[in-house]
Amino acid sequence: MDWQYLYMNFDGRIARKDWWIGIAIIFVVSLVLSFLIGERGLVQFVIAIILFIAGLALHIKRFHDRGKSGWWVLVFLIPVIGFIWMIVEMGILEGDADANEYGPATTSMPAG
């Protein structure tokens, strides 16, 4: 897996499987670091910002795979409905089968 592409690049597309893997890794890293560092201080704040940006990159690329603009991540800001919408839209529904304006069809993340 190309981790830099997965977490630091906002262009392109990722498949549903790669989105789930990426989200699971962010969740586990967040839990482990919260346990080790605690939930206070500048270090925790910096880690939270880094994980937020990584998650944002995942969500944007997943919306691109669905043929939608990355701005759709703002739907997540709607209480309750936003979370449900995001799980269905990104985690359950398939991406475009053919190439779209964001890149060629994908079944898995590019190697690298």
MIVO-623172 format. One record per atom (N, C-alpha, C): residue number from 0; residue in one letter; atom name; z, y, x. Coordinates in steps of 0.2 Angstrom, whole numbers, plus 2048, in hexadecimal, padded with zeros to 3 digits. Example, Ala and Ser with C-alpha at 12.3 -4.5 7.8 and 13.67 -1.06 7.14 Angstrom:
pake: 0 | semi: A | nunu: N | c3: 827 | c2: 7E4 | c1: 842
pake: 0 | semi: A | nunu: CA | c3: 827 | c2: 7EA | c1: 83E
pake: 0 | semi: A | nunu: C | c3: 827 | c2: 7F0 | c1: 842
pake: 1 | semi: S | nunu: N | c3: 823 | c2: 7F5 | c1: 840
pake: 1 | semi: S | nunu: CA | c3: 824 | c2: 7FB | c1: 844
pake: 1 | semi: S | nunu: C | c3: 827 | c2: 800 | c1: 840
//
This chain:
pake: 0 | semi: M | nunu: N | c3: 800 | c2: 7FA | c1: 804
pake: 0 | semi: M | nunu: CA | c3: 800 | c2: 800 | c1: 800
pake: 0 | semi: M | nunu: C | c3: 800 | c2: 806 | c1: 804
pake: 1 | semi: D | nunu: N | c3: 7FC | c2: 80B | c1: 802
pake: 1 | semi: D | nunu: CA | c3: 7FC | c2: 812 | c1: 806
pake: 1 | semi: D | nunu: C | c3: 802 | c2: 816 | c1: 803
pake: 2 | semi: W | nunu: N | c3: 807 | c2: 816 | c1: 806
pake: 2 | semi: W | nunu: CA | c3: 80D | c2: 81A | c1: 803
pake: 2 | semi: W | nunu: C | c3: 80C | c2: 821 | c1: 803
pake: 3 | semi: Q | nunu: N | c3: 809 | c2: 824 | c1: 808
pake: 3 | semi: Q | nunu: CA | c3: 807 | c2: 82B | c1: 808
pake: 3 | semi: Q | nunu: C | c3: 803 | c2: 82D | c1: 802
pake: 4 | semi: Y | nunu: N | c3: 7FE | c2: 829 | c1: 801
pake: 4 | semi: Y | nunu: CA | c3: 7F9 | c2: 82B | c1: 7FB
pake: 4 | semi: Y | nunu: C | c3: 7FD | c2: 82A | c1: 7F4
pake: 5 | semi: L | nunu: N | c3: 802 | c2: 825 | c1: 7F4
pake: 5 | semi: L | nunu: CA | c3: 805 | c2: 824 | c1: 7EE
pake: 5 | semi: L | nunu: C | c3: 80A | c2: 82A | c1: 7EC
pake: 6 | semi: Y | nunu: N | c3: 80E | c2: 82C | c1: 7F1
pake: 6 | semi: Y | nunu: CA | c3: 813 | c2: 831 | c1: 7F0
pake: 6 | semi: Y | nunu: C | c3: 811 | c2: 838 | c1: 7F2
pake: 7 | semi: M | nunu: N | c3: 80C | c2: 83A | c1: 7F6
pake: 7 | semi: M | nunu: CA | c3: 80B | c2: 840 | c1: 7F8
pake: 7 | semi: M | nunu: C | c3: 805 | c2: 843 | c1: 7F7
pake: 8 | semi: N | nunu: N | c3: 800 | c2: 840 | c1: 7F3
pake: 8 | semi: N | nunu: CA | c3: 7FA | c2: 842 | c1: 7F1
pake: 8 | semi: N | nunu: C | c3: 7F9 | c2: 843 | c1: 7EA
pake: 9 | semi: F | nunu: N | c3: 7F7 | c2: 849 | c1: 7E8
pake: 9 | semi: F | nunu: CA | c3: 7F6 | c2: 84A | c1: 7E1
pake: 9 | semi: F | nunu: C | c3: 7EF | c2: 849 | c1: 7DE
pake: 10 | semi: D | nunu: N | c3: 7EB | c2: 847 | c1: 7E2
pake: 10 | semi: D | nunu: CA | c3: 7E4 | c2: 846 | c1: 7E0
pake: 10 | semi: D | nunu: C | c3: 7E2 | c2: 83E | c1: 7DF
pake: 11 | semi: G | nunu: N | c3: 7DE | c2: 83D | c1: 7DB
pake: 11 | semi: G | nunu: CA | c3: 7DC | c2: 836 | c1: 7DB
pake: 11 | semi: G | nunu: C | c3: 7DF | c2: 832 | c1: 7D5
pake: 12 | semi: R | nunu: N | c3: 7DF | c2: 82C | c1: 7D5
pake: 12 | semi: R | nunu: CA | c3: 7E1 | c2: 828 | c1: 7CF
pake: 12 | semi: R | nunu: C | c3: 7E5 | c2: 822 | c1: 7D2
pake: 13 | semi: I | nunu: N | c3: 7EA | c2: 820 | c1: 7CE
pake: 13 | semi: I | nunu: CA | c3: 7EE | c2: 819 | c1: 7D0
pake: 13 | semi: I | nunu: C | c3: 7EE | c2: 815 | c1: 7C9
pake: 14 | semi: A | nunu: N | c3: 7EE | c2: 80F | c1: 7CA
pake: 14 | semi: A | nunu: CA | c3: 7EF | c2: 80A | c1: 7C5
pake: 14 | semi: A | nunu: C | c3: 7F6 | c2: 80A | c1: 7C2
pake: 15 | semi: R | nunu: N | c3: 7F6 | c2: 807 | c1: 7BC
pake: 15 | semi: R | nunu: CA | c3: 7FD | c2: 806 | c1: 7B9
pake: 15 | semi: R | nunu: C | c3: 802 | c2: 802 | c1: 7BD
pake: 16 | semi: K | nunu: N | c3: 800 | c2: 7FD | c1: 7C0
pake: 16 | semi: K | nunu: CA | c3: 804 | c2: 7F9 | c1: 7C4
pake: 16 | semi: K | nunu: C | c3: 807 | c2: 7FD | c1: 7CA
pake: 17 | semi: D | nunu: N | c3: 803 | c2: 801 | c1: 7CD
pake: 17 | semi: D | nunu: CA | c3: 805 | c2: 805 | c1: 7D3
pake: 17 | semi: D | nunu: C | c3: 80A | c2: 80B | c1: 7D0
pake: 18 | semi: W | nunu: N | c3: 809 | c2: 80D | c1: 7CA
pake: 18 | semi: W | nunu: CA | c3: 80D | c2: 812 | c1: 7C8
pake: 18 | semi: W | nunu: C | c3: 814 | c2: 80F | c1: 7C7
pake: 19 | semi: W | nunu: N | c3: 815 | c2: 809 | c1: 7C4
pake: 19 | semi: W | nunu: CA | c3: 81B | c2: 806 | c1: 7C3
pake: 19 | semi: W | nunu: C | c3: 81E | c2: 804 | c1: 7C9
pake: 20 | semi: I | nunu: N | c3: 81B | c2: 802 | c1: 7CE
pake: 20 | semi: I | nunu: CA | c3: 81E | c2: 800 | c1: 7D5
pake: 20 | semi: I | nunu: C | c3: 820 | c2: 807 | c1: 7D8
pake: 21 | semi: G | nunu: N | c3: 81D | c2: 80C | c1: 7D7
pake: 21 | semi: G | nunu: CA | c3: 81F | c2: 813 | c1: 7DA
pake: 21 | semi: G | nunu: C | c3: 825 | c2: 815 | c1: 7D7
pake: 22 | semi: I | nunu: N | c3: 825 | c2: 815 | c1: 7D0
pake: 22 | semi: I | nunu: CA | c3: 82B | c2: 817 | c1: 7CC
pake: 22 | semi: I | nunu: C | c3: 831 | c2: 813 | c1: 7CE
pake: 23 | semi: A | nunu: N | c3: 830 | c2: 80C | c1: 7CF
pake: 23 | semi: A | nunu: CA | c3: 836 | c2: 808 | c1: 7D0
pake: 23 | semi: A | nunu: C | c3: 839 | c2: 80A | c1: 7D7
pake: 24 | semi: I | nunu: N | c3: 834 | c2: 80B | c1: 7DC
pake: 24 | semi: I | nunu: CA | c3: 837 | c2: 80D | c1: 7E3
pake: 24 | semi: I | nunu: C | c3: 83A | c2: 813 | c1: 7E3
pake: 25 | semi: I | nunu: N | c3: 838 | c2: 818 | c1: 7DF
pake: 25 | semi: I | nunu: CA | c3: 83B | c2: 81F | c1: 7DF
pake: 25 | semi: I | nunu: C | c3: 842 | c2: 81E | c1: 7DC
pake: 26 | semi: F | nunu: N | c3: 843 | c2: 81A | c1: 7D6
pake: 26 | semi: F | nunu: CA | c3: 849 | c2: 819 | c1: 7D3
pake: 26 | semi: F | nunu: C | c3: 84E | c2: 815 | c1: 7D8
pake: 27 | semi: V | nunu: N | c3: 84C | c2: 810 | c1: 7DB
pake: 27 | semi: V | nunu: CA | c3: 850 | c2: 80C | c1: 7E0
pake: 27 | semi: V | nunu: C | c3: 853 | c2: 811 | c1: 7E5
pake: 28 | semi: V | nunu: N | c3: 84E | c2: 814 | c1: 7E8
pake: 28 | semi: V | nunu: CA | c3: 850 | c2: 819 | c1: 7EE
pake: 28 | semi: V | nunu: C | c3: 855 | c2: 81E | c1: 7EB
pake: 29 | semi: S | nunu: N | c3: 854 | c2: 821 | c1: 7E5
pake: 29 | semi: S | nunu: CA | c3: 858 | c2: 826 | c1: 7E3
pake: 29 | semi: S | nunu: C | c3: 85F | c2: 823 | c1: 7E2
pake: 30 | semi: L | nunu: N | c3: 860 | c2: 81D | c1: 7DF
pake: 30 | semi: L | nunu: CA | c3: 866 | c2: 81A | c1: 7DE
pake: 30 | semi: L | nunu: C | c3: 86A | c2: 818 | c1: 7E5
pake: 31 | semi: V | nunu: N | c3: 866 | c2: 816 | c1: 7E9
pake: 31 | semi: V | nunu: CA | c3: 869 | c2: 814 | c1: 7F0
pake: 31 | semi: V | nunu: C | c3: 86C | c2: 81A | c1: 7F3
pake: 32 | semi: L | nunu: N | c3: 867 | c2: 81F | c1: 7F4
pake: 32 | semi: L | nunu: CA | c3: 869 | c2: 826 | c1: 7F7
pake: 32 | semi: L | nunu: C | c3: 86F | c2: 829 | c1: 7F3
pake: 33 | semi: S | nunu: N | c3: 86F | c2: 829 | c1: 7ED
pake: 33 | semi: S | nunu: CA | c3: 875 | c2: 82C | c1: 7E9
pake: 33 | semi: S | nunu: C | c3: 87B | c2: 828 | c1: 7EB
pake: 34 | semi: F | nunu: N | c3: 87B | c2: 822 | c1: 7EC
pake: 34 | semi: F | nunu: CA | c3: 881 | c2: 81E | c1: 7ED
pake: 34 | semi: F | nunu: C | c3: 883 | c2: 81F | c1: 7F4
pake: 35 | semi: L | nunu: N | c3: 87E | c2: 820 | c1: 7F9
pake: 35 | semi: L | nunu: CA | c3: 880 | c2: 821 | c1: 800
pake: 35 | semi: L | nunu: C | c3: 882 | c2: 828 | c1: 802
pake: 36 | semi: I | nunu: N | c3: 87F | c2: 82D | c1: 7FF
pake: 36 | semi: I | nunu: CA | c3: 880 | c2: 834 | c1: 800
pake: 36 | semi: I | nunu: C | c3: 884 | c2: 837 | c1: 7FB
pake: 37 | semi: G | nunu: N | c3: 884 | c2: 835 | c1: 7F5
pake: 37 | semi: G | nunu: CA | c3: 888 | c2: 838 | c1: 7F0
pake: 37 | semi: G | nunu: C | c3: 884 | c2: 83D | c1: 7EC
pake: 38 | semi: E | nunu: N | c3: 886 | c2: 840 | c1: 7E8
pake: 38 | semi: E | nunu: CA | c3: 883 | c2: 845 | c1: 7E3
pake: 38 | semi: E | nunu: C | c3: 885 | c2: 84C | c1: 7E4
pake: 39 | semi: R | nunu: N | c3: 885 | c2: 84E | c1: 7EB
pake: 39 | semi: R | nunu: CA | c3: 887 | c2: 855 | c1: 7EC
pake: 39 | semi: R | nunu: C | c3: 883 | c2: 857 | c1: 7F3
pake: 40 | semi: G | nunu: N | c3: 883 | c2: 85E | c1: 7F3
pake: 40 | semi: G | nunu: CA | c3: 881 | c2: 861 | c1: 7F9
pake: 40 | semi: G | nunu: C | c3: 879 | c2: 862 | c1: 7FA
pake: 41 | semi: L | nunu: N | c3: 877 | c2: 865 | c1: 7FF
pake: 41 | semi: L | nunu: CA | c3: 870 | c2: 866 | c1: 801
pake: 41 | semi: L | nunu: C | c3: 86C | c2: 860 | c1: 802
pake: 42 | semi: V | nunu: N | c3: 86F | c2: 85B | c1: 805
pake: 42 | semi: V | nunu: CA | c3: 86B | c2: 855 | c1: 807
pake: 42 | semi: V | nunu: C | c3: 869 | c2: 852 | c1: 800
pake: 43 | semi: Q | nunu: N | c3: 86D | c2: 851 | c1: 7FC
pake: 43 | semi: Q | nunu: CA | c3: 86B | c2: 84E | c1: 7F5
pake: 43 | semi: Q | nunu: C | c3: 866 | c2: 852 | c1: 7F2
pake: 44 | semi: F | nunu: N | c3: 867 | c2: 859 | c1: 7F2
pake: 44 | semi: F | nunu: CA | c3: 862 | c2: 85D | c1: 7EF
pake: 44 | semi: F | nunu: C | c3: 85B | c2: 85D | c1: 7F2
pake: 45 | semi: V | nunu: N | c3: 85A | c2: 85C | c1: 7F9
pake: 45 | semi: V | nunu: CA | c3: 854 | c2: 85B | c1: 7FC
pake: 45 | semi: V | nunu: C | c3: 851 | c2: 855 | c1: 7FA
pake: 46 | semi: I | nunu: N | c3: 855 | c2: 84F | c1: 7FA
pake: 46 | semi: I | nunu: CA | c3: 853 | c2: 849 | c1: 7F8
pake: 46 | semi: I | nunu: C | c3: 850 | c2: 849 | c1: 7F1
pake: 47 | semi: A | nunu: N | c3: 853 | c2: 84C | c1: 7ED
pake: 47 | semi: A | nunu: CA | c3: 851 | c2: 84D | c1: 7E6
pake: 47 | semi: A | nunu: C | c3: 84B | c2: 850 | c1: 7E5
pake: 48 | semi: I | nunu: N | c3: 849 | c2: 855 | c1: 7E9
pake: 48 | semi: I | nunu: CA | c3: 843 | c2: 859 | c1: 7E9
pake: 48 | semi: I | nunu: C | c3: 83D | c2: 855 | c1: 7EB
pake: 49 | semi: I | nunu: N | c3: 83F | c2: 851 | c1: 7F1
pake: 49 | semi: I | nunu: CA | c3: 83A | c2: 84C | c1: 7F4
pake: 49 | semi: I | nunu: C | c3: 838 | c2: 847 | c1: 7EF
pake: 50 | semi: L | nunu: N | c3: 83D | c2: 844 | c1: 7EB
pake: 50 | semi: L | nunu: CA | c3: 83C | c2: 83F | c1: 7E6
pake: 50 | semi: L | nunu: C | c3: 838 | c2: 842 | c1: 7E0
pake: 51 | semi: F | nunu: N | c3: 83A | c2: 848 | c1: 7DE
pake: 51 | semi: F | nunu: CA | c3: 836 | c2: 84B | c1: 7D9
pake: 51 | semi: F | nunu: C | c3: 82F | c2: 84C | c1: 7DA
pake: 52 | semi: I | nunu: N | c3: 82D | c2: 84E | c1: 7E0
pake: 52 | semi: I | nunu: CA | c3: 826 | c2: 84F | c1: 7E2
pake: 52 | semi: I | nunu: C | c3: 822 | c2: 849 | c1: 7E3
pake: 53 | semi: A | nunu: N | c3: 826 | c2: 843 | c1: 7E5
pake: 53 | semi: A | nunu: CA | c3: 823 | c2: 83D | c1: 7E5
pake: 53 | semi: A | nunu: C | c3: 821 | c2: 83A | c1: 7DE
pake: 54 | semi: G | nunu: N | c3: 826 | c2: 83B | c1: 7DA
pake: 54 | semi: G | nunu: CA | c3: 825 | c2: 839 | c1: 7D3
pake: 54 | semi: G | nunu: C | c3: 81F | c2: 83D | c1: 7CF
pake: 55 | semi: L | nunu: N | c3: 81F | c2: 843 | c1: 7D1
pake: 55 | semi: L | nunu: CA | c3: 81A | c2: 848 | c1: 7CE
pake: 55 | semi: L | nunu: C | c3: 813 | c2: 845 | c1: 7D0
pake: 56 | semi: A | nunu: N | c3: 812 | c2: 844 | c1: 7D7
pake: 56 | semi: A | nunu: CA | c3: 80C | c2: 841 | c1: 7D9
pake: 56 | semi: A | nunu: C | c3: 80A | c2: 83B | c1: 7D6
pake: 57 | semi: L | nunu: N | c3: 80F | c2: 836 | c1: 7D5
pake: 57 | semi: L | nunu: CA | c3: 80D | c2: 830 | c1: 7D1
pake: 57 | semi: L | nunu: C | c3: 80B | c2: 831 | c1: 7CA
pake: 58 | semi: H | nunu: N | c3: 80E | c2: 836 | c1: 7C6
pake: 58 | semi: H | nunu: CA | c3: 80D | c2: 837 | c1: 7BF
pake: 58 | semi: H | nunu: C | c3: 806 | c2: 83A | c1: 7BF
pake: 59 | semi: I | nunu: N | c3: 804 | c2: 83F | c1: 7C3
pake: 59 | semi: I | nunu: CA | c3: 7FE | c2: 843 | c1: 7C3
pake: 59 | semi: I | nunu: C | c3: 7F8 | c2: 83E | c1: 7C4
pake: 60 | semi: K | nunu: N | c3: 7F9 | c2: 839 | c1: 7C9
pake: 60 | semi: K | nunu: CA | c3: 7F4 | c2: 835 | c1: 7CB
pake: 60 | semi: K | nunu: C | c3: 7F3 | c2: 830 | c1: 7C5
pake: 61 | semi: R | nunu: N | c3: 7F8 | c2: 82E | c1: 7C2
pake: 61 | semi: R | nunu: CA | c3: 7F8 | c2: 829 | c1: 7BC
pake: 61 | semi: R | nunu: C | c3: 7F4 | c2: 82D | c1: 7B6
pake: 62 | semi: F | nunu: N | c3: 7F6 | c2: 833 | c1: 7B5
pake: 62 | semi: F | nunu: CA | c3: 7F2 | c2: 837 | c1: 7B0
pake: 62 | semi: F | nunu: C | c3: 7EB | c2: 837 | c1: 7B1
pake: 63 | semi: H | nunu: N | c3: 7E9 | c2: 838 | c1: 7B8
pake: 63 | semi: H | nunu: CA | c3: 7E2 | c2: 838 | c1: 7BA
pake: 63 | semi: H | nunu: C | c3: 7DF | c2: 832 | c1: 7B8
pake: 64 | semi: D | nunu: N | c3: 7E2 | c2: 82C | c1: 7B9
pake: 64 | semi: D | nunu: CA | c3: 7DF | c2: 826 | c1: 7B7
pake: 64 | semi: D | nunu: C | c3: 7DE | c2: 825 | c1: 7B0
pake: 65 | semi: R | nunu: N | c3: 7E2 | c2: 828 | c1: 7AC
pake: 65 | semi: R | nunu: CA | c3: 7E1 | c2: 828 | c1: 7A5
pake: 65 | semi: R | nunu: C | c3: 7DC | c2: 82E | c1: 7A3
pake: 66 | semi: G | nunu: N | c3: 7D9 | c2: 831 | c1: 7A7
pake: 66 | semi: G | nunu: CA | c3: 7D4 | c2: 836 | c1: 7A6
pake: 66 | semi: G | nunu: C | c3: 7D6 | c2: 83D | c1: 7A4
pake: 67 | semi: K | nunu: N | c3: 7DD | c2: 83E | c1: 7A5
pake: 67 | semi: K | nunu: CA | c3: 7E0 | c2: 844 | c1: 7A3
pake: 67 | semi: K | nunu: C | c3: 7E2 | c2: 848 | c1: 7A9
pake: 68 | semi: S | nunu: N | c3: 7E3 | c2: 84F | c1: 7A8
pake: 68 | semi: S | nunu: CA | c3: 7E5 | c2: 853 | c1: 7AD
pake: 68 | semi: S | nunu: C | c3: 7EC | c2: 852 | c1: 7AF
pake: 69 | semi: G | nunu: N | c3: 7EE | c2: 854 | c1: 7B5
pake: 69 | semi: G | nunu: CA | c3: 7F5 | c2: 853 | c1: 7B7
pake: 69 | semi: G | nunu: C | c3: 7FA | c2: 857 | c1: 7B3
pake: 70 | semi: W | nunu: N | c3: 7F7 | c2: 85C | c1: 7B0
pake: 70 | semi: W | nunu: CA | c3: 7FC | c2: 861 | c1: 7AC
pake: 70 | semi: W | nunu: C | c3: 7FF | c2: 85D | c1: 7A7
pake: 71 | semi: W | nunu: N | c3: 7FD | c2: 857 | c1: 7A5
pake: 71 | semi: W | nunu: CA | c3: 800 | c2: 853 | c1: 7A0
pake: 71 | semi: W | nunu: C | c3: 807 | c2: 851 | c1: 7A1
pake: 72 | semi: V | nunu: N | c3: 809 | c2: 852 | c1: 7A8
pake: 72 | semi: V | nunu: CA | c3: 810 | c2: 850 | c1: 7AA
pake: 72 | semi: V | nunu: C | c3: 815 | c2: 854 | c1: 7A6
pake: 73 | semi: L | nunu: N | c3: 813 | c2: 85A | c1: 7A4
pake: 73 | semi: L | nunu: CA | c3: 817 | c2: 85F | c1: 7A0
pake: 73 | semi: L | nunu: C | c3: 81A | c2: 85C | c1: 79A
pake: 74 | semi: V | nunu: N | c3: 816 | c2: 857 | c1: 797
pake: 74 | semi: V | nunu: CA | c3: 818 | c2: 853 | c1: 791
pake: 74 | semi: V | nunu: C | c3: 81F | c2: 850 | c1: 792
pake: 75 | semi: F | nunu: N | c3: 821 | c2: 84F | c1: 798
pake: 75 | semi: F | nunu: CA | c3: 827 | c2: 84C | c1: 79A
pake: 75 | semi: F | nunu: C | c3: 82D | c2: 850 | c1: 798
pake: 76 | semi: L | nunu: N | c3: 82C | c2: 857 | c1: 798
pake: 76 | semi: L | nunu: CA | c3: 831 | c2: 85C | c1: 796
pake: 76 | semi: L | nunu: C | c3: 833 | c2: 85C | c1: 78F
pake: 77 | semi: I | nunu: N | c3: 830 | c2: 858 | c1: 78B
pake: 77 | semi: I | nunu: CA | c3: 832 | c2: 858 | c1: 784
pake: 77 | semi: I | nunu: C | c3: 837 | c2: 853 | c1: 783
pake: 78 | semi: P | nunu: N | c3: 83D | c2: 855 | c1: 781
pake: 78 | semi: P | nunu: CA | c3: 843 | c2: 850 | c1: 780
pake: 78 | semi: P | nunu: C | c3: 841 | c2: 84A | c1: 77C
pake: 79 | semi: V | nunu: N | c3: 843 | c2: 844 | c1: 77F
pake: 79 | semi: V | nunu: CA | c3: 842 | c2: 83D | c1: 77C
pake: 79 | semi: V | nunu: C | c3: 83B | c2: 83B | c1: 77B
pake: 80 | semi: I | nunu: N | c3: 837 | c2: 83F | c1: 777
pake: 80 | semi: I | nunu: CA | c3: 830 | c2: 83D | c1: 776
pake: 80 | semi: I | nunu: C | c3: 82C | c2: 83E | c1: 77C
pake: 81 | semi: G | nunu: N | c3: 82E | c2: 842 | c1: 780
pake: 81 | semi: G | nunu: CA | c3: 82A | c2: 843 | c1: 787
pake: 81 | semi: G | nunu: C | c3: 82B | c2: 83D | c1: 78B
pake: 82 | semi: F | nunu: N | c3: 831 | c2: 83A | c1: 78B
pake: 82 | semi: F | nunu: CA | c3: 832 | c2: 834 | c1: 78F
pake: 82 | semi: F | nunu: C | c3: 82F | c2: 82E | c1: 78C
pake: 83 | semi: I | nunu: N | c3: 82F | c2: 82D | c1: 786
pake: 83 | semi: I | nunu: CA | c3: 82B | c2: 828 | c1: 783
pake: 83 | semi: I | nunu: C | c3: 824 | c2: 828 | c1: 784
pake: 84 | semi: W | nunu: N | c3: 821 | c2: 82E | c1: 783
pake: 84 | semi: W | nunu: CA | c3: 81A | c2: 830 | c1: 784
pake: 84 | semi: W | nunu: C | c3: 818 | c2: 82D | c1: 78B
pake: 85 | semi: M | nunu: N | c3: 81C | c2: 82F | c1: 790
pake: 85 | semi: M | nunu: CA | c3: 81A | c2: 82E | c1: 797
pake: 85 | semi: M | nunu: C | c3: 81A | c2: 826 | c1: 798
pake: 86 | semi: I | nunu: N | c3: 81F | c2: 823 | c1: 795
pake: 86 | semi: I | nunu: CA | c3: 81F | c2: 81C | c1: 797
pake: 86 | semi: I | nunu: C | c3: 819 | c2: 818 | c1: 793
pake: 87 | semi: V | nunu: N | c3: 818 | c2: 81A | c1: 78D
pake: 87 | semi: V | nunu: CA | c3: 812 | c2: 817 | c1: 78A
pake: 87 | semi: V | nunu: C | c3: 80B | c2: 819 | c1: 78D
pake: 88 | semi: E | nunu: N | c3: 80B | c2: 820 | c1: 78F
pake: 88 | semi: E | nunu: CA | c3: 804 | c2: 822 | c1: 792
pake: 88 | semi: E | nunu: C | c3: 803 | c2: 820 | c1: 799
pake: 89 | semi: M | nunu: N | c3: 808 | c2: 820 | c1: 79D
pake: 89 | semi: M | nunu: CA | c3: 807 | c2: 81E | c1: 7A4
pake: 89 | semi: M | nunu: C | c3: 809 | c2: 817 | c1: 7A5
pake: 90 | semi: G | nunu: N | c3: 80D | c2: 814 | c1: 7A2
pake: 90 | semi: G | nunu: CA | c3: 810 | c2: 80D | c1: 7A4
pake: 90 | semi: G | nunu: C | c3: 80D | c2: 807 | c1: 79F
pake: 91 | semi: I | nunu: N | c3: 80A | c2: 809 | c1: 79A
pake: 91 | semi: I | nunu: CA | c3: 808 | c2: 804 | c1: 795
pake: 91 | semi: I | nunu: C | c3: 800 | c2: 804 | c1: 794
pake: 92 | semi: L | nunu: N | c3: 7FD | c2: 80A | c1: 793
pake: 92 | semi: L | nunu: CA | c3: 7F6 | c2: 80B | c1: 792
pake: 92 | semi: L | nunu: C | c3: 7F2 | c2: 80A | c1: 798
pake: 93 | semi: E | nunu: N | c3: 7EC | c2: 807 | c1: 797
pake: 93 | semi: E | nunu: CA | c3: 7E8 | c2: 806 | c1: 79D
pake: 93 | semi: E | nunu: C | c3: 7E5 | c2: 80C | c1: 79F
pake: 94 | semi: G | nunu: N | c3: 7E2 | c2: 80D | c1: 7A5
pake: 94 | semi: G | nunu: CA | c3: 7DF | c2: 813 | c1: 7A8
pake: 94 | semi: G | nunu: C | c3: 7D7 | c2: 812 | c1: 7A6
pake: 95 | semi: D | nunu: N | c3: 7D3 | c2: 817 | c1: 7A7
pake: 95 | semi: D | nunu: CA | c3: 7CC | c2: 817 | c1: 7A6
pake: 95 | semi: D | nunu: C | c3: 7C9 | c2: 811 | c1: 7AA
pake: 96 | semi: A | nunu: N | c3: 7C5 | c2: 80D | c1: 7A6
pake: 96 | semi: A | nunu: CA | c3: 7C2 | c2: 807 | c1: 7A9
pake: 96 | semi: A | nunu: C | c3: 7BC | c2: 80A | c1: 7AE
pake: 97 | semi: D | nunu: N | c3: 7B9 | c2: 80F | c1: 7AD
pake: 97 | semi: D | nunu: CA | c3: 7B4 | c2: 812 | c1: 7B1
pake: 97 | semi: D | nunu: C | c3: 7B6 | c2: 818 | c1: 7B5
pake: 98 | semi: A | nunu: N | c3: 7B2 | c2: 81A | c1: 7BA
pake: 98 | semi: A | nunu: CA | c3: 7B4 | c2: 820 | c1: 7BD
pake: 98 | semi: A | nunu: C | c3: 7B4 | c2: 826 | c1: 7B9
pake: 99 | semi: N | nunu: N | c3: 7B9 | c2: 82B | c1: 7BA
pake: 99 | semi: N | nunu: CA | c3: 7B9 | c2: 831 | c1: 7B6
pake: 99 | semi: N | nunu: C | c3: 7B9 | c2: 837 | c1: 7BB
pake: 100 | semi: E | nunu: N | c3: 7BB | c2: 83D | c1: 7B9
pake: 100 | semi: E | nunu: CA | c3: 7BA | c2: 843 | c1: 7BD
pake: 100 | semi: E | nunu: C | c3: 7BF | c2: 843 | c1: 7C3
pake: 101 | semi: Y | nunu: N | c3: 7C4 | c2: 83E | c1: 7C3
pake: 101 | semi: Y | nunu: CA | c3: 7C9 | c2: 83E | c1: 7C8
pake: 101 | semi: Y | nunu: C | c3: 7C8 | c2: 839 | c1: 7CD
pake: 102 | semi: G | nunu: N | c3: 7C3 | c2: 834 | c1: 7CC
pake: 102 | semi: G | nunu: CA | c3: 7C1 | c2: 82F | c1: 7D1
pake: 102 | semi: G | nunu: C | c3: 7BF | c2: 829 | c1: 7CE
pake: 103 | semi: P | nunu: N | c3: 7BD | c2: 824 | c1: 7D2
pake: 103 | semi: P | nunu: CA | c3: 7BB | c2: 81E | c1: 7D0
pake: 103 | semi: P | nunu: C | c3: 7C0 | c2: 81A | c1: 7CD
pake: 104 | semi: A | nunu: N | c3: 7BE | c2: 815 | c1: 7C9
pake: 104 | semi: A | nunu: CA | c3: 7C3 | c2: 810 | c1: 7C5
pake: 104 | semi: A | nunu: C | c3: 7C7 | c2: 80D | c1: 7CB
pake: 105 | semi: T | nunu: N | c3: 7CD | c2: 80C | c1: 7C9
pake: 105 | semi: T | nunu: CA | c3: 7D2 | c2: 808 | c1: 7CE
pake: 105 | semi: T | nunu: C | c3: 7D6 | c2: 803 | c1: 7CA
pake: 106 | semi: T | nunu: N | c3: 7D7 | c2: 7FE | c1: 7CE
pake: 106 | semi: T | nunu: CA | c3: 7DB | c2: 7F8 | c1: 7CC
pake: 106 | semi: T | nunu: C | c3: 7E1 | c2: 7F8 | c1: 7D0
pake: 107 | semi: S | nunu: N | c3: 7E1 | c2: 7FB | c1: 7D6
pake: 107 | semi: S | nunu: CA | c3: 7E7 | c2: 7FB | c1: 7DA
pake: 107 | semi: S | nunu: C | c3: 7E7 | c2: 800 | c1: 7DF
pake: 108 | semi: M | nunu: N | c3: 7EC | c2: 802 | c1: 7E2
pake: 108 | semi: M | nunu: CA | c3: 7EC | c2: 808 | c1: 7E7
pake: 108 | semi: M | nunu: C | c3: 7E8 | c2: 806 | c1: 7ED
pake: 109 | semi: P | nunu: N | c3: 7E5 | c2: 80B | c1: 7F0
pake: 109 | semi: P | nunu: CA | c3: 7E1 | c2: 80B | c1: 7F6
pake: 109 | semi: P | nunu: C | c3: 7E5 | c2: 808 | c1: 7FC
pake: 110 | semi: A | nunu: N | c3: 7E2 | c2: 804 | c1: 800
pake: 110 | semi: A | nunu: CA | c3: 7E6 | c2: 801 | c1: 806
pake: 110 | semi: A | nunu: C | c3: 7E6 | c2: 807 | c1: 80B
pake: 111 | semi: G | nunu: N | c3: 7EB | c2: 807 | c1: 80F
pake: 111 | semi: G | nunu: CA | c3: 7EB | c2: 80B | c1: 815
pake: 111 | semi: G | nunu: C | c3: 7F1 | c2: 80C | c1: 818
//
